[in-house]
């Protein structure tokens, strides 16, 4: 078996996902469809405002129209794929490339990650589920990137005008981590 897929662990009985059919075959049997859009599409303004306050998103609710990119991070160090230093360096490279392209870079750290700071970025609240973005604000980032995350296609609704996975799923494991920096270096951002 090549590469770990989250939810594959024997102690996990089921995983709720938006698109079970897009999962690797070996995990599909645990998948239960959960349509967030059904749950969230009926939010009224009062409920929307409550979510914004609870997740401390007031400063992000009405964002400017400047060129923006959201980077979704992942706890790849905590699951043993790489070291924390390696992970943070990858994100520094990504931020640098995006900044060079003129993007204002926003970071959304995964809730399981230990906190760290990346220069030249604005951090969204860590505990905020990015899947809610579409339902809480009309702002769409120009671009969204992740190493390899299902969050990039949150509920099938756009959080950005363009989204990209930087590391192909087949390379998203410890066997190929030494190739990640060159994959990112060669990537044409934007």
Buried (B, 14 or more C-beta within 10 A) or exposed (E): EEBBBEBBEEEEEEBEBBBBEEBEEEBEEBBEEBEBBEEBEEBEEEEBBEBBEEBEBEEBBEBEEEBBBBBBBBBBBEEEBBEBEBBBEBBBBBBBBBBEBEBBBBBBBBEEBEEEEBEEBBBBBBEBBBBBBBBBBEBBBBBBBBBBBBBBBBBEBBBBEEBBBBBEEEBBBEEBBEEBEEBBEEBEBB
